């Protein structure tokens, strides 16, 4: 595909579109509504706006590329650089405030949700306590802020951060979340947990090996396979083992029940 981008890398970003399916923010906001109809309406409205915003972002990025040609050193600054060139002073200030407001609102949202997830879904379950004091956990906010700062410091590129998180997290969560939607696809939680841990570990090992063996700035992964795919494959293998065991267990139970009825 050019510029060092392979077809595997391209489809890896395609799979990262499944991020919304494994994002806890999506589910926490859906479960916060009063009735079941509101999430459906909200999702449809959000899809329309996501489509519109993606078009606007892509068109602005293409315009910035055509405007600056090769004069822009870092493409990450395309939007502010373009605004600085074409907007009048007042509009430029409004644009800067809007950019900061977008960043701060996302930061606050994810910080609070991370704290809630850590306190309510992790700490309270470990302690086996269902208490409102774990709803907003200060420790969770501090831990999430520390990891966020560490990732931002170690990986300055936003694109690389999205690639890293998507490569490691999506293989670990996608199978478990999708299978949970349908009763026929659900298996024992032990197999799901094993698939999650193994998928993450395999993708992480592949990623580390590739980063340690770079050529001309490009990672060399084992067998030239992107880290996401081995994680997904091993996760699917474990999942299907659990699914087959579940099917055989059901068939055995039916057979035993049929024999008892014949008696």
Secondary structure, DSSP 8 states (H G I E B T S, - for coil): --TT--HHHHHHHHHGGGHHHH-HHHHHHHTTSSSHHHHHHHHHHHHHHHHHHHHHHHHHHHHHHHHHTT--S-GGGHHHHHHHHHS-HHHHHHHHHHHHHHHHHHHHHHHHHHHHIIIIIIIHHHTT---GGGSS-HHHHHHHHHHHHHHHHH---HHHHHHHHHHHHHHHHHHHHHHHT-GGG---HHHHHHHHHHHHHHHHHHHHHHHHSEETTEE--GGG--HHHHHHHHHHHHHHHHHHHHHHHHHHHHHHHHHHHH-
